[in-house]
Amino acid sequence: RWQHGLVMLSFPLLVYTGFALKYPQSWWAAPLLRWEARLGLRGAIHRAAAIVMVVGVVWHLIELVTSPRLRACMRHMLPSVRDARVALGTVAYYVGLATHAPHGGTFNYAEKAEYWAFMWGTAVMTLTGFLLWFENTPLSYLPSWVPDVATALHFYDAILGPLAILVWHFYWVIFDPDV
């Protein structure tokens, strides 16, 4: 719960402050950017929220490594052939080709996909974010196109992440009638 709380606290701040950088003329960015010239408030909030999120994910990874109970649970999170069968069976049910929806294991294919998408997205955002944050250091060792690629990846993943949370996660966790 604490790890999830850190993500729930940091994620909206990351989205707001990140898009405020990309779209500074927007009405919703104005309150944050009012002090940008003197304080650099947007960047400070964005970087602080990034550190909070990384701490939450690293804490999660440390617990996965050190807890036998969580490692056993994690085995159920690995994708399997059964997940593909259940996904196809679910589609068949939704289009009327099956009379009942199949049941997954401990975690269904959607939960597994969401978890791994979050972990992958966090890894991409962390790597590209640090490349952009400490741009001068990577540029001294890497080709000059790396910051451009990092910027593009960071931006497009920043679009995908909130959409996944708002559309997918909120539906399955909050609005799904079965929940």
C-alpha positions in Angstrom: 0.0 0.0 0.0 2.8 2.4 0.8 4.5 1.7 -2.5 1.2 2.2 -4.4 0.7 5.4 -2.4 4.1 6.7 -3.5 3.1 6.0 -7.1 -0.4 7.5 -6.7 1.2 10.7 -5.2 4.0 11.1 -7.7 2.4 10.0 -11.0 -0.2 12.8 -11.3 2.5 15.3 -10.4 4.8 13.9 -13.1 2.0 14.1 -15.6 1.0 17.6 -14.8 4.5 19.1 -14.5 5.7 17.2 -17.6 2.9 18.3 -19.8 3.2 21.9 -18.4 6.8 21.9 -19.9 5.6 20.6 -23.3 2.5 22.9 -23.4 3.4 26.0 -21.5 0.8 28.2 -23.2 -2.1 26.1 -21.9 -4.4 27.6 -19.3 -3.9 24.7 -16.9 -0.1 25.2 -17.0 -0.2 28.9 -16.2 -0.6 28.5 -12.4 2.5 26.3 -12.2 4.6 28.3 -14.6 3.9 31.7 -13.0 7.1 31.2 -10.9 9.1 29.3 -13.4 11.5 32.1 -14.4 12.6 32.8 -10.8 12.2 29.5 -9.0 12.2 26.7 -11.6 9.3 25.3 -9.6 8.0 23.0 -12.4 11.3 21.3 -12.9 11.9 20.9 -9.1 8.4 19.4 -8.6 8.9 17.1 -11.6 12.3 15.9 -10.5 11.1 15.4 -6.9 8.1 13.4 -8.0 10.3 11.3 -10.3 12.6 10.5 -7.3 9.5 9.6 -5.2 8.2 7.3 -7.9 11.6 5.6 -8.5 12.0 5.1 -4.7 8.6 3.4 -4.7 9.5 1.1 -7.6 13.0 0.3 -6.2 11.4 -0.4 -2.8 9.0 -2.8 -4.6 11.9 -4.5 -6.5 13.9 -4.9 -3.2 10.9 -6.5 -1.6 10.5 -8.9 -4.5 14.1 -10.0 -4.2 14.1 -10.3 -0.4 10.7 -11.8 0.3 10.1 -15.5 -0.5 6.3 -14.9 -0.2 6.5 -12.1 -2.9 8.8 -14.2 -5.1 6.2 -17.0 -5.0 3.5 -14.5 -5.8 5.6 -13.1 -8.6 5.7 -16.5 -10.3 2.0 -16.1 -10.9 2.6 -12.8 -12.6 4.7 -14.3 -15.4 2.9 -14.5 -18.7 1.9 -18.0 -19.8 0.3 -19.8 -22.7 -2.8 -20.1 -20.5 -3.1 -16.3 -20.5 -3.3 -16.3 -24.3 -6.0 -19.0 -24.2 -8.0 -17.1 -21.6 -7.6 -13.8 -23.6 -8.9 -15.5 -26.7 -11.7 -17.1 -24.8 -12.6 -13.8 -23.3 -12.8 -12.2 -26.8 -14.9 -15.2 -27.9 -17.3 -14.5 -25.0 -17.5 -10.8 -25.7 -18.4 -11.4 -29.4 -20.9 -14.1 -28.5 -19.0 -17.2 -29.6 -18.8 -18.6 -26.0 -21.5 -18.9 -23.4 -19.2 -17.9 -20.4 -16.0 -16.0 -19.9 -13.0 -18.2 -19.0 -11.3 -17.7 -15.6 -7.6 -17.0 -15.3 -5.4 -18.1 -12.5 -4.4 -16.0 -9.5 -3.9 -13.0 -11.8 -5.7 -12.7 -15.1 -3.9 -11.7 -18.4 -5.1 -8.1 -18.1 -3.6 -7.7 -14.6 -0.4 -9.2 -15.8 -0.2 -7.0 -18.8 -0.9 -3.9 -16.7 1.8 -4.8 -14.2 4.4 -5.5 -16.8 3.4 -2.4 -18.8 3.8 -0.3 -15.7 7.2 -1.8 -14.9 8.4 -1.4 -18.5 7.1 2.2 -18.8 8.7 3.1 -15.5 12.0 1.7 -16.7 11.8 3.7 -20.0 10.7 6.9 -18.2 13.4 6.6 -15.6 16.2 5.9 -18.1 15.1 8.7 -20.5 14.3 11.0 -17.7 17.8 10.7 -16.2 19.3 11.1 -19.6 17.4 14.4 -20.0 18.0 15.5 -16.4 21.8 15.0 -16.6 22.0 15.8 -20.4 25.6 17.1 -20.3 27.1 14.0 -18.9 25.6 11.5 -21.4 26.4 13.9 -24.3 30.1 13.7 -23.4 30.0 9.9 -23.9 27.0 9.2 -26.3 26.1 10.5 -29.8 24.4 13.8 -30.1 21.1 12.2 -31.2 20.6 10.4 -27.9 18.8 13.4 -26.2 16.5 13.7 -29.1 15.6 10.0 -29.0 15.3 10.2 -25.2 13.0 13.2 -25.5 10.7 11.5 -28.0 10.5 8.3 -26.0 9.9 10.2 -22.8 7.1 12.3 -24.4 5.3 9.4 -26.1 5.5 7.2 -23.0 4.2 10.2 -21.0 1.1 10.1 -23.3 0.7 6.4 -23.0 1.0 6.2 -19.2 -1.8 8.5 -18.2 -4.1 7.0 -20.9 -3.4 3.5 -19.5 -4.2 4.7 -16.0 -7.3 6.6 -16.9 -8.8 4.2 -19.4 -7.5 0.8 -18.4 -6.5 0.8 -14.7 -9.4 3.0 -13.5 -11.9 0.9 -15.4 -10.6 -2.5 -14.1 -10.0 -1.2 -10.5 -12.8 1.3 -10.0 -15.6 1.2 -12.6 -15.8 -2.4 -13.6 -19.3 -3.6 -12.6 -17.8 -7.0 -11.4 -15.6 -5.1 -8.9 
